[in-house]
Amino acid sequence: MTINLLFILVFLCQIILISYVYPRQLLRRMGYVINNYPPQNYAKLYTGSLDTIQKGQAKYRLFNHIILACGLGVLLLYGLFAGDYDPQHTRLEALPLAFGMLQFIPLALLEISGFRELRLMRINDTRTARHAELSPRRLFDFISPILFGFALVLYVTFILFVLYVNQWTWVFDAVVTVSALSLSNGLFVALGVWKLYGRKLNPYQDSRDRNKEISLSLHSMATVSIVISIFLLVTVAFQTYALDQFEIVLNSLYWQLIAVFGIGAMLRSIKIEDINFDNYKNDAPV
């Protein structure tokens, strides 16, 4: 199998997984919530009209369909015009990375919309009595120490490997890659601390559901950190040992793993049927 054919198959998986499979599953979850927990019975779950929510879902679906069509078009053009691998020419190694960023834009917009809804939910919360958890949250109550340690070990391993291949000198490329990984992990640490000790975003969320969400978030961030470390480590190894022809395939696999351990983990772990919606009922205590 040539590198071109391998890339076409892997990139096709990226396009379908991120722009069709996961958006379809997310929209199905949204539809399930609306059908089983409608505004007339669960008014606290909705901050806007049902029509507005459905229009937002339609925009999300359309955005993903457009990106899906663009991806298939790009893949067709690549298949028609790409030749055999030539190390002397650019092979658009960044294509799957750039397209992956485009694919995640609808999800980012959906997350922003979700935060806006939670802010409005807090504003509309007129309860005078609130329930607070008295038990302190500890990091390793929510994430495996082995997973956390493995992410840390891989981070250190990557730094040592980059220094090794650059003869223990801080060349520009080494500074850039190590800084990028450090910033990513720093962001994960900040988000993890915020998840553990920050203000409760959803005022009606059940404590058990919140703890499950925190655990999933911490596990996902640790796993994504591991994926990024491995990706950067393998990328540097490919560049060092003249295996550049595989880099374009690796770049596509990277986004798919990010999706699997991010969106996919949420869809697999948090089942709508297991969430407690009683606090959103019209007759719930206030």
LOMARDO-859543 format. One record per residue (C-alpha): x, y, z. Coordinates in steps of 0.02 Angstrom, whole numbers. Layout:
N
@c1: X c2: Y c3: Z
...
This chain:
286
@c1: 0 c2: 0 c3: 0
@c1: 72 c2: 169 c3: -51
@c1: 81 c2: 314 c3: 71
@c1: -46 c2: 409 c3: -35
@c1: -174 c2: 270 c3: -27
@c1: -145 c2: 246 c3: 160
@c1: -168 c2: 432 c3: 189
@c1: -328 c2: 438 c3: 85
@c1: -404 c2: 298 c3: 189
@c1: -350 c2: 375 c3: 356
@c1: -404 c2: 551 c3: 306
@c1: -573 c2: 484 c3: 248
@c1: -595 c2: 411 c3: 423
@c1: -552 c2: 581 c3: 498
@c1: -679 c2: 672 c3: 391
@c1: -821 c2: 549 c3: 427
@c1: -784 c2: 525 c3: 613
@c1: -769 c2: 708 c3: 663
@c1: -891 c2: 789 c3: 540
@c1: -1026 c2: 655 c3: 528
@c1: -1023 c2: 518 c3: 660
@c1: -996 c2: 622 c3: 817
@c1: -1106 c2: 770 c3: 764
@c1: -1245 c2: 647 c3: 725
@c1: -1229 c2: 568 c3: 896
@c1: -1227 c2: 738 c3: 982
@c1: -1383 c2: 793 c3: 888
@c1: -1468 c2: 630 c3: 934
@c1: -1431 c2: 664 c3: 1118
@c1: -1502 c2: 839 c3: 1103
@c1: -1659 c2: 771 c3: 1021
@c1: -1678 c2: 640 c3: 1157
@c1: -1672 c2: 774 c3: 1292
@c1: -1802 c2: 883 c3: 1205
@c1: -1919 c2: 736 c3: 1174
@c1: -1906 c2: 660 c3: 1347
@c1: -1882 c2: 817 c3: 1453
@c1: -1988 c2: 949 c3: 1363
@c1: -1997 c2: 1132 c3: 1416
@c1: -2175 c2: 1118 c3: 1480
@c1: -2118 c2: 994 c3: 1615
@c1: -1935 c2: 1040 c3: 1637
@c1: -1936 c2: 1229 c3: 1617
@c1: -1776 c2: 1255 c3: 1718
@c1: -1679 c2: 1157 c3: 1587
@c1: -1713 c2: 1287 c3: 1454
@c1: -1661 c2: 1470 c3: 1452
@c1: -1733 c2: 1509 c3: 1281
@c1: -1877 c2: 1456 c3: 1170
@c1: -1881 c2: 1282 c3: 1094
@c1: -1883 c2: 1361 c3: 921
@c1: -1719 c2: 1451 c3: 956
@c1: -1639 c2: 1290 c3: 1019
@c1: -1694 c2: 1193 c3: 865
@c1: -1630 c2: 1330 c3: 749
@c1: -1461 c2: 1318 c3: 837
@c1: -1460 c2: 1131 c3: 812
@c1: -1501 c2: 1154 c3: 627
@c1: -1355 c2: 1276 c3: 608
@c1: -1239 c2: 1152 c3: 694
@c1: -1297 c2: 1013 c3: 577
@c1: -1277 c2: 1123 c3: 423
@c1: -1104 c2: 1182 c3: 475
@c1: -1045 c2: 1003 c3: 493
@c1: -1123 c2: 951 c3: 328
@c1: -1032 c2: 1093 c3: 239
@c1: -866 c2: 1042 c3: 318
@c1: -901 c2: 860 c3: 274
@c1: -932 c2: 906 c3: 91
@c1: -775 c2: 1014 c3: 87
@c1: -673 c2: 872 c3: 161
@c1: -734 c2: 748 c3: 32
@c1: -696 c2: 875 c3: -105
@c1: -520 c2: 903 c3: -39
@c1: -494 c2: 715 c3: -28
@c1: -553 c2: 693 c3: -208
@c1: -434 c2: 827 c3: -270
@c1: -292 c2: 751 c3: -171
@c1: -326 c2: 579 c3: -244
@c1: -330 c2: 648 c3: -422
@c1: -175 c2: 756 c3: -415
@c1: -59 c2: 685 c3: -282
@c1: 87 c2: 587 c3: -349
@c1: 205 c2: 465 c3: -264
@c1: 298 c2: 529 c3: -115
@c1: 447 c2: 636 c3: -156
@c1: 552 c2: 695 c3: -9
@c1: 610 c2: 844 c3: -112
@c1: 436 c2: 918 c3: -125
@c1: 304 c2: 977 c3: -4
@c1: 166 c2: 851 c3: 22
@c1: 43 c2: 954 c3: 118
@c1: 85 c2: 868 c3: 283
@c1: -12 c2: 1003 c3: 373
@c1: -172 c2: 969 c3: 275
@c1: -253 c2: 850 c3: 402
@c1: -200 c2: 963 c3: 547
@c1: -274 c2: 1119 c3: 467
@c1: -433 c2: 1028 c3: 416
@c1: -448 c2: 954 c3: 591
@c1: -448 c2: 1129 c3: 664
@c1: -589 c2: 1174 c3: 544
@c1: -686 c2: 1018 c3: 595
@c1: -680 c2: 1065 c3: 779
@c1: -749 c2: 1241 c3: 752
@c1: -933 c2: 1186 c3: 761
@c1: -897 c2: 1095 c3: 925
@c1: -808 c2: 1248 c3: 994
@c1: -959 c2: 1356 c3: 949
@c1: -1073 c2: 1228 c3: 1031
@c1: -968 c2: 1237 c3: 1190
@c1: -976 c2: 1427 c3: 1191
@c1: -1164 c2: 1418 c3: 1170
@c1: -1172 c2: 1295 c3: 1315
@c1: -1076 c2: 1412 c3: 1429
@c1: -1193 c2: 1553 c3: 1381
@c1: -1343 c2: 1444 c3: 1424
@c1: -1268 c2: 1400 c3: 1594
@c1: -1237 c2: 1584 c3: 1632
@c1: -1419 c2: 1623 c3: 1594
@c1: -1472 c2: 1474 c3: 1699
@c1: -1378 c2: 1546 c3: 1848
@c1: -1456 c2: 1717 c3: 1820
@c1: -1630 c2: 1641 c3: 1814
@c1: -1601 c2: 1538 c3: 1971
@c1: -1707 c2: 1624 c3: 2103
@c1: -1681 c2: 1500 c3: 2243
@c1: -1632 c2: 1575 c3: 2410
@c1: -1574 c2: 1410 c3: 2486
@c1: -1432 c2: 1318 c3: 2402
@c1: -1355 c2: 1149 c3: 2437
@c1: -1166 c2: 1137 c3: 2447
@c1: -1054 c2: 985 c3: 2459
@c1: -957 c2: 984 c3: 2621
@c1: -834 c2: 845 c3: 2577
@c1: -671 c2: 911 c3: 2502
@c1: -626 c2: 861 c3: 2325
@c1: -459 c2: 773 c3: 2306
@c1: -375 c2: 750 c3: 2138
@c1: -351 c2: 562 c3: 2149
@c1: -531 c2: 536 c3: 2198
@c1: -573 c2: 583 c3: 2019
@c1: -426 c2: 520 c3: 1916
@c1: -314 c2: 369 c3: 1924
@c1: -140 c2: 409 c3: 1993
@c1: -69 c2: 290 c3: 1861
@c1: -148 c2: 387 c3: 1718
@c1: -93 c2: 553 c3: 1792
@c1: 83 c2: 488 c3: 1820
@c1: 94 c2: 415 c3: 1644
@c1: 47 c2: 584 c3: 1570
@c1: 183 c2: 668 c3: 1675
@c1: 314 c2: 536 c3: 1628
@c1: 276 c2: 556 c3: 1442
@c1: 292 c2: 745 c3: 1458
@c1: 464 c2: 728 c3: 1536
@c1: 512 c2: 591 c3: 1412
@c1: 470 c2: 704 c3: 1266
@c1: 578 c2: 845 c3: 1333
@c1: 725 c2: 727 c3: 1360
@c1: 703 c2: 650 c3: 1186
@c1: 701 c2: 821 c3: 1102
@c1: 859 c2: 870 c3: 1194
@c1: 940 c2: 703 c3: 1149
@c1: 908 c2: 717 c3: 962
@c1: 972 c2: 897 c3: 967
@c1: 1131 c2: 845 c3: 1060
@c1: 1071 c2: 921 c3: 1224
@c1: 1057 c2: 1097 c3: 1156
@c1: 904 c2: 1209 c3: 1153
@c1: 886 c2: 1241 c3: 967
@c1: 740 c2: 1346 c3: 905
@c1: 632 c2: 1197 c3: 852
@c1: 657 c2: 1115 c3: 1022
@c1: 604 c2: 1272 c3: 1113
@c1: 448 c2: 1288 c3: 1005
@c1: 389 c2: 1107 c3: 1026
@c1: 427 c2: 1098 c3: 1212
@c1: 342 c2: 1266 c3: 1240
@c1: 188 c2: 1209 c3: 1142
@c1: 172 c2: 1050 c3: 1246
@c1: 204 c2: 1144 c3: 1408
@c1: 69 c2: 1273 c3: 1366
@c1: -54 c2: 1133 c3: 1325
@c1: -20 c2: 1044 c3: 1488
@c1: -26 c2: 1208 c3: 1584
@c1: -199 c2: 1240 c3: 1510
@c1: -254 c2: 1065 c3: 1562
@c1: -191 c2: 1095 c3: 1740
@c1: -283 c2: 1262 c3: 1750
@c1: -444 c2: 1184 c3: 1684
@c1: -425 c2: 1038 c3: 1803
@c1: -406 c2: 1152 c3: 1954
@c1: -556 c2: 1253 c3: 1896
@c1: -660 c2: 1095 c3: 1874
@c1: -612 c2: 1032 c3: 2048
@c1: -625 c2: 1192 c3: 2149
@c1: -715 c2: 1318 c3: 2039
@c1: -893 c2: 1379 c3: 2051
@c1: -1030 c2: 1260 c3: 2001
@c1: -1082 c2: 1312 c3: 1826
@c1: -1249 c2: 1223 c3: 1822
@c1: -1350 c2: 1274 c3: 1976
@c1: -1470 c2: 1127 c3: 1957
@c1: -1344 c2: 989 c3: 1921
@c1: -1352 c2: 839 c3: 2036
@c1: -1195 c2: 815 c3: 2142
@c1: -1171 c2: 638 c3: 2078
@c1: -1183 c2: 697 c3: 1897
@c1: -1061 c2: 839 c3: 1932
@c1: -933 c2: 722 c3: 2010
@c1: -948 c2: 605 c3: 1861
@c1: -923 c2: 752 c3: 1743
@c1: -768 c2: 809 c3: 1838
@c1: -694 c2: 634 c3: 1833
@c1: -727 c2: 620 c3: 1646
@c1: -650 c2: 791 c3: 1613
@c1: -492 c2: 751 c3: 1711
@c1: -472 c2: 581 c3: 1628
@c1: -500 c2: 658 c3: 1456
@c1: -373 c2: 796 c3: 1484
@c1: -242 c2: 673 c3: 1548
@c1: -273 c2: 558 c3: 1401
@c1: -266 c2: 701 c3: 1275
@c1: -103 c2: 758 c3: 1355
@c1: -34 c2: 583 c3: 1328
@c1: -91 c2: 585 c3: 1145
@c1: -9 c2: 755 c3: 1115
@c1: 155 c2: 697 c3: 1196
@c1: 159 c2: 539 c3: 1091
@c1: 113 c2: 635 c3: 933
@c1: 252 c2: 763 c3: 957
@c1: 376 c2: 628 c3: 1006
@c1: 339 c2: 523 c3: 851
@c1: 340 c2: 679 c3: 741
@c1: 514 c2: 725 c3: 801
@c1: 571 c2: 544 c3: 778
@c1: 504 c2: 542 c3: 598
@c1: 595 c2: 704 c3: 558
@c1: 756 c2: 643 c3: 641
@c1: 761 c2: 471 c3: 560
@c1: 701 c2: 521 c3: 386
@c1: 526 c2: 448 c3: 399
@c1: 441 c2: 606 c3: 342
@c1: 330 c2: 512 c3: 218
@c1: 226 c2: 446 c3: 363
@c1: 200 c2: 617 c3: 443
@c1: 43 c2: 659 c3: 344
@c1: -39 c2: 497 c3: 404
@c1: 15 c2: 531 c3: 583
@c1: -61 c2: 706 c3: 576
@c1: -230 c2: 635 c3: 528
@c1: -224 c2: 500 c3: 661
@c1: -184 c2: 634 c3: 790
@c1: -351 c2: 724 c3: 766
@c1: -446 c2: 560 c3: 767
@c1: -370 c2: 511 c3: 933
@c1: -409 c2: 682 c3: 1005
@c1: -590 c2: 659 c3: 950
@c1: -602 c2: 481 c3: 1017
@c1: -533 c2: 526 c3: 1188
@c1: -626 c2: 692 c3: 1194
@c1: -799 c2: 689 c3: 1115
@c1: -803 c2: 500 c3: 1106
@c1: -761 c2: 477 c3: 1290
@c1: -901 c2: 595 c3: 1339
@c1: -1028 c2: 506 c3: 1229
@c1: -975 c2: 335 c3: 1296
@c1: -964 c2: 382 c3: 1480
@c1: -1108 c2: 503 c3: 1509
@c1: -1271 c2: 420 c3: 1460
@c1: -1422 c2: 533 c3: 1450
@c1: -1527 c2: 397 c3: 1532
@c1: -1416 c2: 402 c3: 1688
@c1: -1426 c2: 591 c3: 1715
@c1: -1541 c2: 653 c3: 1854
@c1: -1660 c2: 781 c3: 1777
@c1: -1775 c2: 795 c3: 1929
@c1: -1699 c2: 962 c3: 1982
@c1: -1755 c2: 1039 c3: 1818
@c1: -1939 c2: 999 c3: 1843
@c1: -2064 c2: 1140 c3: 1861
@c1: -2113 c2: 1078 c3: 2032
@c1: -1935 c2: 1051 c3: 2095
@c1: -1898 c2: 1136 c3: 2263
@c1: -1843 c2: 1316 c3: 2249
